[in-house]
């Protein structure tokens, strides 16, 4: 396993309260790990800790730009969230935590334009990767323009409110920021309420010209992201211009759950040859575990993972022979799927034998 694929113990340099229910965390990166923890705007870190004997891993986006020469993430406390609650109440400067090097594909695409224009739609903590992207493109290209549409419950819940105001003052002619609040009434009705399908349609009709944008960055609650994507597609925006970063995948219907369980039962006992860290092992698929990743780990093999929700692609592997199906896929591109890559946390064998490699 390379240095870029393993966890490193990092010391926390600062914990800063951003809102009543969120903090940002800055890490002290040792000189020998500076290159390892170099990142692109929009990428995330995977954090790991043990809680009551359970290995907990969570992904949090970097909220600073590469040129700021630090690594900082933001963690918003969610109801019942064990990791986010612990991070918001217990983490202190001087503590150490295990962290994977930056990864993720929610990054700025290459462009031939001298004056690129970008639009971002963010909700709640979805601002974290967007803030990194926003600061990066405006700092790197003095002719770039950016519009941010940011939805929250109320003004007290707006993460990085002062920093966003400072950026607006710095880039007066190149940055537009519009806040949409659910529980506070603004004078202009357009900015009242959440960024749902109707609001996105209204915004795209009256506020911005979507045809002018080079790319769209969408991150926030699932319904908001679905609404934004649908509204953009309805306006004939090409899918490859829409970049979406999902933290979770939402709920599964009873019908889908029954389908998945039947699929798992049919695959019970399927032989899987696994290549990991240069070694080949043969395991049996365990229907009760639900997917290939869990079956591999149950056999004692240290397969990589983070979200286990089909989002982050940490558990990516390449199918060398046989066939598998994925229940969900939010982490791989169409090109990667065509090349045979799968998310093992979502994969179930559909042939008698399967061979796959985590090293490919």
C-alpha positions as CSV (number, residue, x, y, z in Angstrom):
1,X,0.0,0.0,0.0
2,X,1.5,3.3,-1.1
3,X,1.9,6.4,1.2
4,X,-1.1,8.0,-0.7
5,X,-3.4,5.1,0.2
6,X,-2.9,4.7,3.9
7,X,-4.0,6.7,6.9
8,X,-1.6,9.1,8.6
9,X,-1.8,10.4,12.1
10,X,-2.2,14.2,12.0
11,X,-2.2,16.6,14.9
12,X,-5.1,19.1,15.0
13,X,-3.7,22.7,15.0
14,X,-7.0,24.6,15.4
15,X,-10.7,24.0,16.0
16,X,-12.7,27.1,15.1
17,X,-16.4,27.5,15.8
18,X,-18.1,28.6,12.5
19,X,-21.8,28.3,13.5
20,X,-23.6,27.0,16.6
21,X,-23.6,23.5,15.0
22,X,-20.4,23.5,12.9
23,X,-16.6,23.8,13.3
24,X,-13.7,24.0,11.0
25,X,-10.6,22.0,11.8
26,X,-7.1,22.8,10.7
27,X,-4.4,20.1,10.6
28,X,-0.7,20.4,11.3
29,X,0.9,18.7,8.3
30,X,4.5,17.6,8.9
31,X,7.1,18.6,6.3
32,X,7.6,15.1,5.1
33,X,3.8,14.8,4.3
34,X,3.4,18.2,2.6
35,X,3.4,16.6,-0.9
36,X,1.2,13.7,0.2
37,X,-1.4,16.1,1.5
38,X,-1.3,18.4,-1.5
39,X,-4.9,18.7,-2.9
40,X,-7.0,20.1,-5.7
41,X,-9.9,22.5,-4.9
42,X,-13.0,20.5,-4.2
43,X,-11.4,17.4,-2.8
44,X,-12.1,15.8,0.5
45,X,-10.3,14.0,3.4
46,X,-11.3,10.7,5.0
47,X,-11.0,10.7,8.8
48,X,-11.0,7.6,11.0
49,X,-11.5,7.1,14.7
50,X,-12.5,4.2,16.9
51,X,-15.7,4.7,19.0
52,X,-16.9,2.1,21.4
53,X,-14.8,-0.5,19.6
54,X,-16.2,0.4,16.1
55,X,-14.1,1.7,13.3
56,X,-15.8,5.0,12.1
57,X,-14.8,6.7,8.9
58,X,-16.2,9.9,7.5
59,X,-15.4,12.1,4.5
60,X,-15.2,15.9,4.9
61,X,-14.4,18.4,2.2
62,X,-11.4,20.7,2.3
63,X,-12.7,24.3,2.7
64,X,-9.6,26.2,1.8
65,X,-7.8,26.8,-1.5
66,X,-4.4,25.2,-2.3
67,X,-2.7,28.6,-2.4
68,X,-3.6,29.3,1.2
69,X,-1.0,26.7,2.3
70,X,-3.1,25.0,4.9
71,X,-5.5,22.1,5.2
72,X,-8.8,22.8,6.9
73,X,-12.1,20.9,6.8
74,X,-15.5,21.8,8.2
75,X,-17.8,19.5,10.1
76,X,-21.5,20.3,10.6
77,X,-23.2,18.4,13.4
78,X,-26.1,16.2,12.2
79,X,-28.9,14.8,14.4
80,X,-27.7,11.5,15.7
81,X,-24.3,11.8,14.0
82,X,-21.8,10.1,16.2
83,X,-18.7,11.3,14.3
84,X,-20.0,14.9,13.7
85,X,-21.1,15.2,17.2
86,X,-17.8,14.0,18.6
87,X,-15.9,16.4,16.2
88,X,-18.0,19.3,17.3
89,X,-17.8,18.7,21.1
90,X,-14.7,16.7,21.9
91,X,-11.9,17.5,19.3
92,X,-9.3,19.9,20.6
93,X,-6.0,21.4,19.3
94,X,-3.2,18.9,20.1
95,X,-5.4,15.8,19.5
96,X,-4.4,13.4,16.8
97,X,-6.6,11.7,14.3
98,X,-6.0,9.3,11.4
99,X,-6.5,10.9,8.0
100,X,-6.3,9.6,4.4
101,X,-4.6,11.9,1.8
102,X,-7.0,14.1,-0.3
103,X,-9.1,12.4,-2.9
104,X,-12.2,13.1,-5.0
105,X,-13.3,14.2,-8.4
106,X,-15.4,17.3,-7.5
107,X,-12.8,19.5,-9.0
108,X,-12.6,22.3,-11.6
109,X,-12.5,21.0,-15.2
110,X,-9.9,22.2,-17.7
111,X,-11.1,25.0,-19.9
112,X,-9.9,26.9,-23.0
113,X,-11.8,30.0,-22.0
114,X,-9.8,33.1,-21.0
115,X,-12.9,34.4,-19.1
116,X,-14.6,31.3,-17.6
117,X,-17.8,31.7,-15.8
118,X,-18.9,29.2,-13.1
119,X,-22.1,28.8,-11.1
120,X,-22.4,26.9,-7.8
121,X,-25.5,25.8,-5.9
122,X,-24.8,24.9,-2.3
123,X,-26.9,24.1,0.7
124,X,-25.8,24.0,4.3
125,X,-22.4,22.3,4.7
126,X,-22.3,21.8,1.0
127,X,-20.5,25.1,0.9
128,X,-17.3,23.5,2.0
129,X,-15.9,22.1,-1.3
130,X,-17.6,25.0,-3.2
131,X,-15.7,27.6,-1.1
132,X,-12.4,25.9,-2.0
133,X,-13.3,26.0,-5.7
134,X,-14.6,29.5,-5.6
135,X,-11.5,30.9,-3.9
136,X,-9.2,29.0,-6.3
137,X,-10.7,30.0,-9.6
138,X,-11.0,33.7,-8.7
139,X,-7.4,33.8,-7.3
140,X,-5.8,31.9,-10.2
141,X,-7.6,33.6,-13.1
142,X,-8.1,37.4,-12.8
143,X,-10.7,37.2,-15.6
144,X,-12.8,34.4,-14.1
145,X,-16.4,35.1,-12.8
146,X,-18.4,33.1,-10.3
147,X,-22.0,33.1,-9.1
148,X,-22.9,31.3,-5.8
149,X,-26.4,30.4,-4.9
150,X,-26.4,29.4,-1.2
151,X,-29.4,28.0,0.7
152,X,-29.7,27.8,4.5
153,X,-32.3,27.7,7.3
154,X,-31.5,31.2,8.6
155,X,-28.7,33.7,8.8
156,X,-27.3,32.1,12.0
157,X,-26.8,28.8,10.1
158,X,-24.7,30.2,7.2
159,X,-21.3,28.7,7.4
160,X,-18.4,31.1,6.5
161,X,-20.7,34.1,6.3
162,X,-18.0,36.6,7.2
163,X,-15.5,35.0,4.8
164,X,-18.0,35.0,2.0
165,X,-18.7,38.7,2.6
166,X,-14.9,39.4,2.5
167,X,-14.6,37.6,-0.7
168,X,-17.5,39.5,-2.2
169,X,-15.7,42.8,-1.3
170,X,-12.4,41.5,-2.7
171,X,-13.9,40.4,-6.0
172,X,-16.6,43.0,-6.5
173,X,-16.9,42.7,-10.2
174,X,-16.3,39.0,-10.5
175,X,-18.3,37.3,-7.7
176,X,-22.0,37.3,-7.1
177,X,-23.4,35.7,-3.9
178,X,-27.1,35.2,-3.4
179,X,-28.5,33.8,-0.1
180,X,-31.7,31.8,0.1
181,X,-33.2,31.5,3.6
182,X,-36.1,29.1,4.6
183,X,-37.0,30.7,8.0
184,X,-36.2,34.4,7.5
185,X,-38.2,36.7,5.2
186,X,-36.2,38.8,2.7
187,X,-37.6,41.9,1.0
188,X,-37.1,40.2,-2.4
189,X,-39.4,37.2,-2.5
190,X,-37.1,35.3,-4.9
191,X,-34.6,34.8,-2.0
192,X,-37.2,33.4,0.4
193,X,-37.5,29.6,0.8
194,X,-35.3,26.6,0.0
195,X,-33.6,25.9,-3.3
196,X,-36.2,23.3,-4.5
197,X,-37.3,22.6,-8.1
198,X,-39.6,25.6,-8.3
199,X,-37.0,28.0,-6.9
200,X,-34.3,26.7,-9.2
201,X,-36.6,27.2,-12.2
202,X,-37.3,30.8,-11.0
203,X,-33.6,31.6,-10.5
204,X,-32.6,30.2,-13.8
205,X,-35.4,32.2,-15.5
206,X,-34.7,35.6,-13.9
207,X,-31.3,35.8,-12.2
208,X,-28.6,34.0,-14.2
209,X,-28.1,32.9,-17.7
210,X,-27.2,29.2,-17.4
211,X,-26.1,29.0,-21.1
212,X,-23.1,31.3,-20.3
213,X,-21.7,29.1,-17.5
214,X,-18.6,26.9,-18.2
215,X,-19.6,24.5,-15.4
216,X,-22.0,24.0,-12.5
217,X,-21.0,22.8,-9.0
218,X,-23.8,21.4,-6.9
219,X,-23.4,20.2,-3.3
220,X,-25.9,20.1,-0.4
221,X,-28.9,18.1,0.8
222,X,-30.0,15.4,-1.6
223,X,-33.4,16.9,-2.6
224,X,-31.7,20.2,-3.4
225,X,-29.1,18.5,-5.6
226,X,-31.7,16.5,-7.4
227,X,-33.8,19.7,-8.0
228,X,-30.8,21.6,-9.3
229,X,-29.6,18.8,-11.6
230,X,-33.2,18.3,-13.0
231,X,-33.6,22.1,-13.6
232,X,-30.3,22.3,-15.4
233,X,-31.0,19.3,-17.6
234,X,-34.4,20.7,-18.5
235,X,-32.5,23.7,-19.9
236,X,-30.4,21.4,-22.0
237,X,-27.2,21.8,-20.0
238,X,-24.9,18.9,-20.9
239,X,-24.4,16.4,-18.1
240,X,-20.7,16.8,-18.4
241,X,-21.0,20.4,-17.3
242,X,-22.8,19.5,-14.1
243,X,-20.6,18.4,-11.2
244,X,-22.3,17.0,-8.1
245,X,-20.8,16.1,-4.8
246,X,-22.9,13.9,-2.6
247,X,-22.3,13.3,1.1
248,X,-25.1,10.7,1.4
249,X,-27.3,8.7,-1.0
250,X,-30.7,9.0,0.7
251,X,-33.2,6.3,1.6
252,X,-33.9,3.1,-0.2
253,X,-37.4,2.1,-1.2
254,X,-38.9,-1.1,0.1
255,X,-39.1,-2.4,-3.5
256,X,-35.4,-1.7,-4.1
257,X,-34.5,-3.2,-0.8
258,X,-36.3,-6.5,-1.7
259,X,-34.6,-6.5,-5.1
260,X,-31.2,-6.1,-3.5
261,X,-31.8,-8.8,-1.0
262,X,-32.9,-11.3,-3.7
263,X,-29.8,-10.4,-5.7
264,X,-27.6,-11.0,-2.7
265,X,-29.2,-14.4,-2.0
266,X,-28.6,-15.6,-5.6
267,X,-24.9,-14.7,-5.2
268,X,-24.5,-16.6,-1.9
269,X,-21.2,-18.6,-2.0
270,X,-19.9,-17.2,-5.3
271,X,-16.1,-17.6,-5.4
272,X,-14.3,-14.3,-5.7
273,X,-10.5,-14.0,-6.4
274,X,-9.3,-10.7,-4.8
275,X,-6.0,-9.0,-5.6
276,X,-5.0,-6.6,-2.8
277,X,-1.6,-5.1,-2.1
278,X,0.0,-7.5,-4.6
279,X,-1.5,-10.7,-3.1
280,X,-4.3,-12.9,-4.4
281,X,-6.9,-14.4,-2.1
282,X,-10.0,-16.5,-2.8
283,X,-13.1,-15.7,-0.7
284,X,-16.8,-16.6,-0.8
285,X,-19.5,-14.0,-1.2
286,X,-21.6,-13.7,2.0
287,X,-25.2,-12.7,1.3
288,X,-25.7,-11.5,4.8
289,X,-22.9,-9.0,4.4
290,X,-24.7,-7.6,1.4
291,X,-21.8,-6.7,-0.9
292,X,-18.3,-7.6,-2.1
293,X,-16.5,-5.1,0.2
294,X,-18.1,-6.5,3.4
295,X,-17.4,-10.0,2.2
296,X,-13.8,-9.2,1.6
297,X,-13.4,-7.6,5.0
298,X,-15.2,-10.5,6.7
299,X,-12.5,-12.8,5.3
300,X,-9.9,-10.7,7.1
301,X,-8.6,-8.7,4.1
302,X,-8.0,-4.9,4.7
303,X,-9.9,-3.6,1.7
304,X,-9.9,0.2,1.5
305,X,-13.2,2.0,2.2
306,X,-14.7,5.2,3.6
307,X,-18.3,6.1,3.1
308,X,-19.8,2.6,2.2
309,X,-22.6,4.5,0.4
310,X,-21.5,4.4,-3.2
311,X,-20.3,8.0,-3.1
312,X,-16.6,8.4,-2.4
313,X,-15.0,5.7,-4.6
314,X,-12.4,4.7,-2.0
315,X,-13.4,1.1,-2.4
316,X,-13.0,1.1,-6.1
317,X,-11.7,-2.1,-7.8
318,X,-11.4,-3.4,-11.3
319,X,-13.3,-6.5,-12.4
320,X,-10.8,-8.8,-14.2
321,X,-13.2,-11.6,-15.0
322,X,-16.8,-12.5,-14.4
323,X,-19.6,-10.0,-13.9
324,X,-21.0,-7.9,-11.0
325,X,-23.8,-5.4,-10.6
326,X,-23.7,-2.2,-8.6
327,X,-26.8,-1.2,-6.5
328,X,-25.8,2.4,-6.6
329,X,-23.0,4.4,-8.2
330,X,-22.4,8.1,-7.4
331,X,-18.6,7.8,-7.4
332,X,-17.5,6.5,-10.8
333,X,-17.6,8.1,-14.2
334,X,-19.2,6.3,-17.2
335,X,-15.7,5.9,-18.6
336,X,-14.5,4.1,-15.4
337,X,-17.5,1.8,-15.5
338,X,-16.8,1.0,-19.1
339,X,-13.2,0.1,-18.2
340,X,-14.5,-2.5,-15.6
341,X,-14.2,-0.5,-12.4
342,X,-16.8,-1.0,-9.7
343,X,-17.6,0.3,-6.2
344,X,-17.2,-2.9,-4.1
345,X,-19.4,-1.5,-1.3
346,X,-22.3,-1.6,-3.8
347,X,-21.3,-4.7,-5.8
348,X,-22.8,-8.1,-5.9
349,X,-21.5,-11.0,-8.2
350,X,-23.8,-12.0,-11.0
351,X,-21.6,-14.8,-12.5
352,X,-20.4,-18.1,-11.0
353,X,-16.8,-16.8,-10.4
354,X,-15.5,-13.3,-10.2
355,X,-11.9,-11.9,-10.1
356,X,-11.2,-8.3,-9.2
357,X,-8.2,-6.2,-8.2
358,X,-8.0,-3.3,-5.8
359,X,-4.5,-2.6,-7.1
360,X,-5.6,-1.9,-10.7
